């Protein structure tokens, strides 16, 4: 009898721990945080390629600090959007709207993560990387997040915030923010996000409308407006990828080939979405954007020729 009760108690405790772990993953948007950290790593790798400035210690400290800051930003974002998340089916089961976690606890967690992340970057990496992480938090939380309820331009603000993490890595590698390399990193991530978010916003436009968010895709039943936006930015992204090796010394000429092919495929998928207006084509575009980014980062790294700071 006692043994059965003990086993039942252990199973219940295990279930609680698993639920808590899942809630923490959801609250910190672990998948999004991983993407932020990966782009920061990309920035650090190309900033130090071919130089003797690469340091595993600095790299690991940069990863740790960026991870904390990104996780904290996600917590605060969900605190600011509890009511909206509660109205949307895809987010209603998150820890805060479902009342599985108290808001004060989430606030303290978000504050600690952000503070320790920024302090760690400032002390263990450099002040420039910490300041860029701070700028990322500010634009994400105080520009992009509130803009989602008042203006369709919020996607641009969000893309600015999402384009800053690779520059954290660039600065951690000792490079200057006033350089062609920093401009390339920002442009690549900024332009990539536009087709990426255009596709997902259109697929879930009814959800975003239910949540009270103002998106370009709201009421765009045909998908024409959204597809045109995706096509425009995919075209500019491809042009940047092809032109950059010929206007700077950072990329070998053959880097334009990889960038042109990868970007060209995004243009083709955007055209298909424009012509069909079908969810399936929007979905293919969205999933291709997820594939494009790591492939483009690999291609850029292989073709990269670092100019010493």
Backbone torsions as a table, in degrees:
resi	resn	phi	psi	omega
1	UNK	NA	-49.8	-179.5
2	UNK	-65.3	-38.6	179.9
3	UNK	-63.8	-39.8	178.6
4	UNK	-65.9	-38.8	178.2
5	UNK	-66.6	-38.4	179.0
6	UNK	-64.4	-43.5	178.8
7	UNK	-62.8	-41.4	178.6
8	UNK	-64.5	-38.8	178.7
9	UNK	-66.1	-40.0	178.5
10	UNK	-64.5	-39.9	179.3
11	UNK	-64.8	-40.1	179.4
12	UNK	-66.4	-41.3	178.4
13	UNK	-64.5	-40.3	178.3
14	UNK	-62.8	-41.0	178.6
15	UNK	-63.3	-39.5	179.3
16	UNK	-65.8	-43.1	179.7
17	UNK	-64.1	-40.2	178.4
18	UNK	-65.0	-40.3	178.5
19	UNK	-64.3	-42.1	178.9
20	UNK	-64.3	-42.3	178.1
21	UNK	-61.9	-44.1	178.6
22	UNK	-63.7	-38.6	179.4
23	UNK	-66.4	-39.4	178.5
24	UNK	-66.7	-38.7	176.5
25	UNK	-63.0	-42.4	-179.6
26	UNK	-69.4	-40.4	-177.1
27	UNK	-66.7	-36.0	-179.8
28	UNK	-92.0	2.5	-178.8
29	UNK	46.6	63.4	-171.8
30	UNK	-54.4	-40.2	-178.5
31	UNK	-66.1	-41.9	178.1
32	UNK	-66.6	-39.5	179.1
33	UNK	-63.3	-37.5	177.6
34	UNK	-61.8	-41.4	179.2
35	UNK	-63.4	-42.1	177.9
36	UNK	-59.7	-46.2	-178.9
37	UNK	-65.7	-39.9	179.7
38	UNK	-62.4	-40.8	179.1
39	UNK	-69.7	-32.6	175.4
40	UNK	-66.4	-39.7	176.5
41	UNK	-61.7	-41.8	177.8
42	UNK	-57.9	-45.5	178.9
43	UNK	-60.7	-40.1	-179.4
44	UNK	-69.4	-41.5	-178.2
45	UNK	-63.1	-43.5	-178.9
46	UNK	-77.1	-25.2	177.8
47	UNK	-67.4	-29.2	-175.6
48	UNK	-109.6	0.9	-178.0
49	UNK	-62.0	129.5	177.8
50	UNK	77.6	2.6	179.8
51	UNK	-114.7	166.5	178.0
52	UNK	-94.3	18.0	-177.9
53	UNK	-90.6	-6.9	-179.7
54	UNK	-67.4	134.1	178.8
55	UNK	-139.4	124.4	178.4
56	UNK	-63.0	-35.6	179.5
57	UNK	-63.8	-48.4	178.9
58	UNK	-62.4	-41.7	179.8
59	UNK	-60.5	-47.9	-177.8
60	UNK	-66.9	-37.5	176.3
61	UNK	-65.6	-38.4	177.6
62	UNK	-63.4	-43.4	178.5
63	UNK	-61.8	-46.2	-177.6
64	UNK	-63.5	-48.9	-179.1
65	UNK	-64.7	-41.1	179.3
66	UNK	-66.3	-39.1	178.4
67	UNK	-61.3	-45.7	179.2
68	UNK	-61.8	-46.4	-178.3
69	UNK	-64.5	-42.1	180.0
70	UNK	-64.4	-42.3	178.7
71	UNK	-64.0	-41.8	179.0
72	UNK	-63.9	-39.4	178.4
73	UNK	-62.1	-39.3	179.1
74	UNK	-65.0	-37.8	178.4
75	UNK	-63.0	-48.3	-179.3
76	UNK	-64.9	-37.1	177.4
77	UNK	-59.1	-43.4	-179.9
78	UNK	-72.3	-31.3	174.6
79	UNK	-63.0	-37.4	-178.2
80	UNK	-77.1	-17.0	-175.1
81	UNK	-121.2	26.1	-177.7
82	UNK	-57.2	-48.2	-177.1
83	UNK	-64.0	-41.8	178.9
84	UNK	-66.1	-43.3	179.0
85	UNK	-61.4	-34.4	-179.1
86	UNK	-66.1	-27.9	-177.5
87	UNK	-86.4	-14.1	-177.1
88	UNK	-102.3	134.7	-176.5
89	UNK	-62.0	-40.8	-175.0
90	UNK	-72.7	-11.7	-178.5
91	UNK	-124.6	-4.6	-174.0
92	UNK	-65.2	-20.4	-178.6
93	UNK	-95.1	10.0	175.8
94	UNK	-65.6	159.3	-174.2
95	UNK	-56.4	-39.3	-176.6
96	UNK	-76.6	-52.5	179.5
97	UNK	-64.8	-24.8	178.8
98	UNK	-89.5	1.9	177.1
99	UNK	62.8	26.9	175.1
100	UNK	-83.3	-15.7	179.3
101	UNK	-135.8	131.0	179.8
102	UNK	-70.1	144.5	-179.3
103	UNK	-60.2	-42.2	178.9
104	UNK	-58.1	-39.2	179.0
105	UNK	-65.1	-41.7	178.6
106	UNK	-64.9	-39.1	179.4
107	UNK	-62.3	-45.8	179.7
108	UNK	-63.1	-42.8	178.9
109	UNK	-61.6	-47.4	-180.0
110	UNK	-61.2	-42.0	179.9
111	UNK	-62.9	-45.6	-179.0
112	UNK	-64.7	-42.6	-179.4
113	UNK	-62.9	-47.7	-179.9
114	UNK	-63.7	-47.4	-177.6
115	UNK	-62.4	-49.5	-179.1
116	UNK	-66.0	-34.9	178.4
117	UNK	-63.2	-48.4	-179.7
118	UNK	-66.6	-42.3	179.8
119	UNK	-64.3	-42.4	-179.6
120	UNK	-62.1	-43.7	178.2
121	UNK	-62.5	-41.8	-178.4
122	UNK	-66.3	-38.3	-176.2
123	UNK	-83.8	-43.5	-172.4
124	UNK	-96.1	-17.9	-179.8
125	UNK	-113.7	-88.6	171.1
126	UNK	-166.2	165.1	-175.6
127	UNK	-68.5	-28.7	-179.9
128	UNK	-65.7	-44.3	178.4
129	UNK	-64.9	-39.8	178.3
130	UNK	-64.2	-42.9	179.5
131	UNK	-64.1	-37.5	178.9
132	UNK	-69.2	-37.3	175.0
133	UNK	-63.8	-38.5	176.7
134	UNK	-64.2	-39.7	177.6
135	UNK	-64.6	-36.2	177.0
136	UNK	-62.4	-45.7	178.8
137	UNK	-62.3	-44.1	-177.7
138	UNK	-62.9	-46.9	-178.8
139	UNK	-68.7	-34.6	-178.8
140	UNK	-71.4	-43.9	-173.3
141	UNK	-89.9	-34.4	-172.6
142	UNK	-109.2	-4.7	175.1
143	UNK	-118.4	-62.6	-175.7
144	UNK	-63.3	-53.2	-174.5
145	UNK	-58.8	-50.2	178.0
146	UNK	-69.3	-27.8	179.8
147	UNK	-66.5	-23.1	-177.4
148	UNK	-61.5	-22.1	-178.8
149	UNK	-95.5	-10.1	-172.4
150	UNK	-124.8	-20.5	-174.9
151	UNK	-150.7	140.7	176.7
152	UNK	-70.7	-11.3	177.6
153	UNK	-74.5	0.8	-179.1
154	UNK	-60.3	-29.6	-179.7
155	UNK	-63.3	-36.8	177.2
156	UNK	-65.5	-44.3	178.6
157	UNK	-62.4	-40.7	178.1
158	UNK	-64.8	-36.4	179.1
159	UNK	-68.4	-33.1	175.5
160	UNK	-62.8	-47.9	179.1
161	UNK	-61.6	-41.3	-178.9
162	UNK	-72.4	-15.0	-179.6
163	UNK	-91.4	-4.5	-177.1
164	UNK	-85.7	-31.6	-178.3
165	UNK	-53.5	-41.2	178.6
166	UNK	-63.6	-25.0	178.3
167	UNK	-74.5	-25.0	172.3
168	UNK	-57.9	-48.1	178.5
169	UNK	-65.3	-38.7	178.7
170	UNK	-60.2	-45.2	179.4
171	UNK	-71.7	-34.9	176.6
172	UNK	-62.2	-29.0	178.3
173	UNK	-81.5	3.7	175.9
174	UNK	88.2	9.4	179.9
175	UNK	-87.2	166.9	-178.4
176	UNK	-92.6	144.2	176.2
177	UNK	-70.3	-24.5	178.9
178	UNK	-91.9	66.6	-177.0
179	UNK	-145.4	160.7	178.7
180	UNK	-64.7	-32.7	179.1
181	UNK	-63.1	-43.5	178.0
182	UNK	-64.0	-39.4	179.2
183	UNK	-64.6	-39.1	178.8
184	UNK	-64.2	-45.9	179.7
185	UNK	-59.7	-46.8	-179.9
186	UNK	-63.4	-46.5	-178.3
187	UNK	-63.3	-41.7	-179.6
188	UNK	-60.9	-50.5	-177.6
189	UNK	-71.2	-37.4	179.7
190	UNK	-63.2	-51.4	-176.8
191	UNK	-68.2	-34.8	179.3
192	UNK	-63.1	-37.5	-176.3
193	UNK	-66.0	-27.5	-173.7
194	UNK	-66.9	-51.8	174.0
195	UNK	-64.3	-35.3	-180.0
196	UNK	-59.3	-52.1	-177.9
197	UNK	-77.2	-29.2	176.7
198	UNK	-60.9	-43.7	-179.0
199	UNK	-65.6	-47.6	-177.2
200	UNK	-70.4	-34.0	177.9
201	UNK	-65.1	-37.7	-179.8
202	UNK	-70.1	-40.2	-179.7
203	UNK	-62.7	-33.1	-177.7
204	UNK	-115.5	31.2	-176.0
205	UNK	-59.9	-37.9	179.7
206	UNK	-66.0	-36.5	177.3
207	UNK	-64.8	-45.4	-179.8
208	UNK	-64.4	-37.6	176.5
209	UNK	-65.1	-40.5	178.0
210	UNK	-63.0	-35.1	-180.0
211	UNK	-80.1	-6.5	178.8
212	UNK	85.7	17.5	179.5
213	UNK	-92.2	140.7	178.6
214	UNK	-97.9	109.2	-177.6
215	UNK	-122.7	157.1	177.2
216	UNK	-58.0	-31.7	-174.5
217	UNK	-83.6	-8.2	179.7
218	UNK	-57.0	128.2	177.5
219	UNK	64.3	13.1	175.9
220	UNK	-90.3	72.3	-174.8
221	UNK	-61.7	-37.6	-177.0
222	UNK	-76.6	-22.6	-177.4
223	UNK	82.0	-0.8	-175.8
224	UNK	-63.6	-46.7	-179.1
225	UNK	-61.9	-47.2	-178.9
226	UNK	-63.3	-43.4	-179.2
227	UNK	-65.1	-36.6	177.9
228	UNK	-64.5	-39.7	177.3
229	UNK	-63.3	-47.1	179.3
230	UNK	-61.1	-42.7	-178.9
231	UNK	-64.4	-42.5	-179.5
232	UNK	-60.5	-50.7	-176.2
233	UNK	-72.2	-32.3	175.6
234	UNK	-64.2	-37.3	178.6
235	UNK	-67.6	-43.8	178.6
236	UNK	-65.0	-39.5	178.1
237	UNK	-61.2	-43.1	178.5
238	UNK	-64.7	-41.8	178.7
239	UNK	-62.5	-41.8	177.6
240	UNK	-61.1	-44.7	-177.2
241	UNK	-63.7	-34.9	-179.3
242	UNK	-79.7	-39.5	-173.8
243	UNK	-78.6	-32.9	-171.7
244	UNK	-55.8	-43.7	-179.8
245	UNK	-61.8	-22.6	-176.1
246	UNK	-96.1	-9.2	-179.8
247	UNK	-111.9	-6.4	175.8
248	UNK	-138.0	171.5	178.6
249	UNK	-99.1	9.3	-175.0
250	UNK	-79.3	-30.2	-177.2
251	UNK	-118.5	139.4	173.1
252	UNK	-66.5	155.3	-175.2
253	UNK	-59.7	-32.9	-177.0
254	UNK	-73.6	-8.8	174.4
255	UNK	-64.8	-24.8	178.3
256	UNK	-67.1	-26.7	-178.8
257	UNK	-68.3	-50.8	179.4
258	UNK	-61.8	-45.6	179.2
259	UNK	-62.7	-37.6	-179.9
260	UNK	-68.6	-41.0	179.8
261	UNK	-67.5	-48.5	-178.2
262	UNK	-63.9	-42.9	178.6
263	UNK	-69.5	-36.3	179.7
264	UNK	-61.9	-37.7	177.4
265	UNK	-63.6	-36.0	177.5
266	UNK	-67.8	-37.6	176.7
267	UNK	-62.5	-44.3	179.6
268	UNK	-60.9	-45.3	-179.6
269	UNK	-66.9	-34.5	176.2
270	UNK	-66.5	-38.7	177.1
271	UNK	-64.0	-41.6	178.1
272	UNK	-61.8	-42.2	177.9
273	UNK	-63.7	-39.6	178.9
274	UNK	-63.7	-41.1	-177.4
275	UNK	-73.6	-35.2	-174.7
276	UNK	-96.9	-38.4	-175.5
277	UNK	65.3	26.4	-177.1
278	UNK	-101.0	147.5	179.5
279	UNK	-60.1	-36.7	-179.5
280	UNK	-60.4	-39.7	179.4
281	UNK	-73.4	-34.6	174.7
282	UNK	-64.7	-39.0	179.3
283	UNK	-65.7	-41.2	177.6
284	UNK	-63.2	-40.6	177.9
285	UNK	-62.1	-45.1	-179.4
286	UNK	-59.8	-49.1	-177.9
287	UNK	-68.3	-30.2	176.8
288	UNK	-68.5	-35.6	177.9
289	UNK	-61.5	-34.3	177.3
290	UNK	-67.0	-33.2	178.0
291	UNK	-78.6	-36.8	-176.0
292	UNK	-58.3	-47.1	-170.9
293	UNK	-60.1	-52.8	178.9
294	UNK	-63.5	-36.1	178.4
295	UNK	-65.7	-40.0	179.8
296	UNK	-69.1	-36.5	177.6
297	UNK	-65.4	-41.0	178.4
298	UNK	-64.6	-46.0	-179.7
299	UNK	-61.9	-41.1	-179.6
300	UNK	-66.9	-40.8	179.5
301	UNK	-63.2	-43.9	-178.8
302	UNK	-63.3	-33.8	-177.8
303	UNK	-91.9	-2.7	-171.5
304	UNK	-73.4	137.5	173.6
305	UNK	-125.3	101.3	-174.8
306	UNK	-69.9	135.2	172.6
307	UNK	-99.1	125.1	-176.5
308	UNK	-58.5	137.9	-179.3
309	UNK	-67.8	NA	NA
